[in-house]
């Protein structure tokens, strides 16, 4: 299957993504006039359950939503693929067009190596972190599923359905942890700018990916999140990712969180134990069998997407 016509499709995808953000930009402007209820310490009250408007596209930040989701599995024509690419949802909003993570050459090469490992794993660490039941890091935890926001004086706490993950966000101006302390979900510090909660995340380790497609980073990663309260049921989310060891420049994601309004809703517990028992060993066994037969491949949805252009 040829993939040479895809460059124009990728550019068109970025345009579609930018257009999709236009309503969110307008909503963000209107949020300056929205007057949410307040907590006892004066925070905009955003407590409750939320769901990210992102999961399908979050599987691969660069490729966006899998074209197979819209055109079905099996045989497909080049025209069908190009059309699906033009209409797929993508979360990267800067840089555009692309949308490609601005990787340094070594990091892009490492990503391709990781995707080869996902296709045919030889060892446990070839399997992507989510499938190994590891914590997902920031901002991937915010794309994985439902979460609950809790607010107490001087603090915001977010509890995630996936893997019992949680994080606390102090609002009192305390310094970050010592730089030598590296954590899966990092160290968060926040403050309010009007209706926007700005969260500065440091102290991240290099063991997580941003998605299931080997979108890696180093322990130099610095994340800045902006949670903008648009109305009683919507939070616009924009995150800037900077890593001087892996990226040539900072880049951004944007999508929204929608309040879960179902009556008597309870957050589903997605319990997962790191290592995941026999299923992990089974993946490795299959990967070793494929390699022994000389079968190689790369985990991707658009043939040749990660090749050098």
N, C-alpha and C positions, 0 to 999 in steps of 0.2 A: 504494500500500500504506500503510495507516495504521500508526502506531507509538505511539499514545497509551497503550495498555495496558502499555507496556514499563516504566514507572516501578516498578510492583510487582514485575516480574520482576527488575529490577536490584537491588532491595532483597533479594529472595530469594536472588539470586546471592551477595551479600555474606554472608548467613547461612551459605550452603553453604560459602563459602570459609573462614569462621571455624571451622565445624565440622571442615573438612578439616585445619585446623591443630591441632586438639585432640590427635591422635596425636603430632604433632611436638612439642607442648609437653610431653607426657608423656615422650617420648623424650629431650628436652632435660634434663628432671629426672633421668632415669636416667643421663645422660651424666656426672653428678657422681660416680657410683660406678664408671663404666667406667674402667679403668686401661690406657690405650694404651701400647704400647712407646715408648721414648724415643730421641731422637737423641743424638749424642755430647755436645751442649751442653744436653741436658735438655728439648728441645721434645717435645711429643706428636708421634709420628712419623705424618705423614699423606701421605708421599710416594706417588706413583702417579698413575694415570689416573682421571679422574672425568667423569661426564656429568650435566648439569643436568636435574632433573625439572621442566622448565619450558617447553621450546621452543614448543609450540602456543599457550600463553597469553601468552608473551612477545612474540608478534607485535604484539599491542595490549594494553598493560598495563591500560587502562581497560575496553575492550570484552571482554577476556578471549578465550578460544578462539573462533574463528569458528564461529557456529552451523551454517554450511554443512558443517563437518567431521562433524557428528553427524547431520544430516538430509539431506545430499546437495545437490548443485547443482540449480538449476532451480526449478520451481514448488514453493511451500511455503505452507501455510496459516498464519494468524495463530496458531492454537493450537499448531502445531508450532514456530513461532519462539519463542513464550513459553516452552514447555517446554524447548527447547534452551538458552535463556538462563538458566533456573533451574538447569540442570545443568552449565553451562560452567565451566571452570577459570579462576580469577582469581588473580593473584599479589599484588595490593594487599591488605594486611591492616589498614592504618590510613591514612586514615579509613575507617570502615564505619558504616552501610551506604552504598552508593554503587555501585561504588567509583569515585570520581572524584578525580583529582589536584587538590589545593587551589590552583588557579591564581589569580593576580591577573587581573582582567578583560583587561588588554592581552595577557597570555600566552595566555589561552584564545582570544582573537580571532586571535592569531598562529598558533596551532595549526590553527585552521580554514583559515586562509590557506595554510598548508603542505600540508594535506590536499587542498585544491583544486588546488594545484600538482602533487601526486603524481598526481592523476587525469588532468591534462592539462598536462604540463610545457612551459614555454616556454623555459627555460634549464637548464643543467646542475644548478645548485644547487636546482632544484625537485625533482630526483630524490632519493629518500631516501638517506642516507649509505651504508648497506650496499650498495645497488645500484650506488653509485659506487665501491665497494671502498675506502672510507675506514675508518680505525680506528673502533671502535665506542664507546670510552669505558667508563666505569664507571657502573652495574653491568652494562650491556648485554653486555659481553664475556663475562660469566659465564653468560649465557642462550643464547648463540649455538651452542654445540656442545661437544665434548669438550675437555678441557684436562689438562695435566700439572702436578702440584705437585712441586717439587724443594726440598730443604732442605739448607742448608749452615750451618756455625756462624754464628749471628747473622743469618740471612737466610732468607726464604722467596721462591722464584721461581715464578711461574705462567706457563706457556707455553700459548698457545691455538692450536687448530687453525686458526681463521679468520685469514687474512691475515698469518700469521707474527707475530701480536701476542704480546707478553710484558710482564711487569712484575716488578720486584724490590721486595721489602718488607723493608727493614732493621728489625731488632729491637733496635738498640743505643741508641735514644733520640735519635738525631741530629735536628736541626731540619729542618723542611720547606725546600724551595727558596725563593728570594725570590718574593714574591707576583707580581712582574711576569712571571715565567716561566710560560706557559700551555701545557699539553700535552694531547693527545687522551686519554690514559689517566691523566693527572694524576700526582701525586707521592704515593706510598704510604709510610706509616710504621706499624709494627705492634708489638704486644706480646701476650703470653699472659696470660689470666686463667683459671687452671685449664686446662680442656680447650677453652677458647674463644680463638681467634685474633681479636683486635680490630684492625682496620685503619682508619686515618684517612687519607682521600684528599682532597687539596687541589690547587690549581694546575691545575684543569681548564679547558679552553677552552670556547667556546660553539658548537662546530661539530658536536657529536654530538646524536643523539636517543636517548631511552631505549628506543625500539621503532621499528616501521615506520610508526607512526601519528602522526608529528609531535609526539611527547611531548617537548617541548623544555625547555631550561634555559638559564641564563646562565653567565657565567664566575665568578659568585659561588657556584656549586654547591659544597657540602661533603657528602661521602659518608662514612658510618661503617658498616663491614661487620663482622659477627660470624659467624665460622666455628666452629660448635660440633661437636666430635667426639662423635657419638652412640654409634657402635660401630665395628668394624673396617672397615665398608663404607659408612658413612653420615655425611655432614656436613650439619647443618642450617645454612641460610644466612639471615640476616636483615640487611637493609640499610636505613639511615635516610638520607633525602635531604632536604637543607635548602638553600634558595636564597632569600635575602631579597629579591632582585630579581624573582623569578618566582612564588614560592609565598606563600600567606598563613600557612602553618605547615609544619613538617616532616611527612613521610609515610613509610610503610614498605612494603617488599616482603618476602616470605618464601617460601622453597621449599627443596628439599634437593638435595644432590649425591650420586650413587650411584657407588661404585667400579666401574670397568670390570674385570670378572674374567675376561674371555675369555683363554684361553691364547695366548701369543705375540702379544698385541694390539699393534698399531702405530697411532699416531695419524694419521688421514688428513690430508694436507696440503691445505688449501683455499686455494691460492694465488690471489691476486686483485690486479690492477694498477689503481691509481686511474685513473679515466677509462674503463677497460674497453672501449676501442676503439670499433668501429662500433655496438655495442649501445646505448651512451649516446646517440649522435647519433640513432639510430633512435627512441629513446623521445622525444627532443625533437621530432623531425620529426612523429611521431604526435600529440603534444600540440598542436603548432602547427596541424596539420590539423584537429583537433577544435575548437580555438578558432575557427579561420577559418570553420568550419561552424556556429558558434554553439552547440556542444555543451559544456555545463559539467557538472561533477559533483564529488563529494567521495569520497575513498578512505575508506570505512567499511563495516562489515559489518552494522550495525544502522541502518536508515534513520532519520535525524534524531538520532542519538546525540549528536552534538557541537553540536546547536542549543541555544540558551539556553532554559532551562526556567523 
